[in-house]
């Protein structure tokens, strides 16, 4: 399991996590109403590994992406459910098997995998 040193003040911990550098944030539900906990956790482990392998996590690059495992996104069916901000792209069925294509196409190329998207809620970007 990945270990991370969370000692230090809040600003120090935030800096270690690269907060302030991210362009996207993925929230992935690990169930267990939209999917079983086993399926949800497998997707979460796949997401962590894929972001790490591609150096998108704890990164300062243009595709730097923060990730958060959540207990429910209130959809509670057809999971694992995920949402990506700032685009506000909502995914269903984001299983471990689908994570590599999701990461490559959406998080690297900026092109959501439309057949898995069921809703959208982009957040305003005041710089645009
Ligand atoms: S349990 Fe996953 S959305 Fe509710």
Boltz pocket constraint, residues with backbone or C-beta under 6 A from the ligand:
constraints:
  - pocket:
      binder: B
      contacts: [[A, 29], [A, 30], [A, 31], [A, 32], [A, 33], [A, 34], [A, 35], [A, 71], [A, 72], [A, 73], [A, 74], [A, 75], [A, 76], [A, 77], [A, 79], [A, 81]]
      max_distance: 6.0
